Amino acid sequence: MDSKIRAFFQEHLKGDYKIWLIVFILNAFGLLIQFSAKAKLTMDGPFEPLSSFIKTLVILGISFYLMSYFSKSNYSRVAKFSDLALFLSWGLVMVAYVFGATKGGANRWVQLGPISFMPSDMVKLCLITSLAKDFSSKQADPESYNMVMFIRMLFKIGISCFLIMLSNFSTSVLIFLTSIILMFFGRVPAKQIAMIVAAVAMLAVTVVSLGIGQRAQTVKTRIENYVQRIGKNETRVNKAKNEDYQITRSLYAIATGAIHPKGPGKSQQRYILSQAESDFVYAIIIEEYGIVGGLAIPLLFLIFMYRGAKAIQYSNKPFGGLLSAGLTFSIVFQAFINMLVAVDAGPVTGQPMPMISAGGTSLIFTAISIGLILAVSKDKDPEPVQQPAVA
């Protein structure tokens, strides 16, 4: 059976077939849980949530096309344009910050006709690609990590984090964590990593303490709320639909569904949680599918991380291994941040769960990232042997 599945994927889809299977399962389950979580949209009109579901299907179709396209491509070519694409993404973040429409208290979106585009997702992909290119050229001689290279790393990471920090602090943190992982795999000297961590940490503290950008006060409030929640054991009072209220409803969903799941489409908290289909989708999963669903999702992401990270072992190009590692850890980090928020193990971040939560731009760039990971995974397949011509 395993050989038949492998043969099908090798014929029609390029790359590690186990990654493809995990992606199919996660996206299919994402469609199912989104349709349930969006039930409250029925109050918006007679065609909801069906019209929203159809829109998601279209975006998912586009994302799978992009995934397939990039899985068949020569991933090395993206290195040539990585720096230019990174600079362009910075410009788009500034355009969104200055001219974008305000959603959720921040300007994060660029409107391209009927399509809303979040440039921070593009920055994340481009920065990982750019850093992977830089580090891959230093693998033969780690001593080449000189001051010029240090300034180059600090410039790219610092500017990317700062620009996104102005309107989306949690995404900035995610990008920074991924950069640290890439520096580790790229054999950057520990001293330089420590200096970059210290510099960006000081930048973040300065931005938040001085109230620079649109989300500084929100970040301070969320951290203070989280500290108060973990520091007190008193019962929360549901007075208003604020952040603490949303966390409380998320925990109710988990507590009532973990042992006795309500079943598909029967969640109660989906009508109360303001972001049931995105920020708190993990709570809805546990409420409807119980502890089994709650354990299956992180397990699938861990297997995905394992398969993506294995590219470091069999990739015949340093760039491929670093690219796959960076993109894989970025996706998995984001998924676990979403899950930790739902169980109140961290401050509210607003990060969606890749392939599960509702989203447009996030889904598209996640698909491109997975396509590149799949392209790297092709390195393990031996090149076809040319048979000598028979005279």
Sequence and secondary structure as in RCSB ss.txt:
>XXXX:A:sequence
MDSKIRAFFQEHLKGDYKIWLIVFILNAFGLLIQFSAKAKLTMDGPFEPLSSFIKTLVILGISFYLMSYFSKSNY
SRVAKFSDLALFLSWGLVMVAYVFGATKGGANRWVQLGPISFMPSDMVKLCLITSLAKDFSSKQADPESYNMVMF
IRMLFKIGISCFLIMLSNFSTSVLIFLTSIILMFFGRVPAKQIAMIVAAVAMLAVTVVSLGIGQRAQTVKTRIEN
YVQRIGKNETRVNKAKNEDYQITRSLYAIATGAIHPKGPGKSQQRYILSQAESDFVYAIIIEEYGIVGGLAIPLL
FLIFMYRGAKAIQYSNKPFGGLLSAGLTFSIVFQAFINMLVAVDAGPVTGQPMPMISAGGTSLIFTAISIGLILA
VSKDKDPEPVQQPAVA
>XXXX:A:secstr
 HHHHHHHHHHHS S HHHHHHHHHHHHHHHHHHHHHGGGGGGG TTTTHHHHHHHHHHHHHHHHHHHHHHTS G
GGGGGGHHHHHHHHHHHHHHHHHHS EETTEE  EEETTEEE HHHHHHHHHHHHHHHHHHTTTT GGG  HHHH
HHHHHHHHHHHHHHHTT HHHHHHHHHHHHHHHHHTT  HHHHHHHHHHHHHHHHHHHHTT SSSHHHHHHHHHH
HHHHHH  S     SSSHHHHHHHHHHHHHHHSSS   TT  SGGGT TTTTTTTHHHHHHHHHHHHHHHHHHHH
HHHHHHHHHTHHHH SSHHHHHHHHHHHHHHHHHHHHHHHHHTTSS       TTTS  SHHHHHHHHHHHHHHH
HHGGGS          
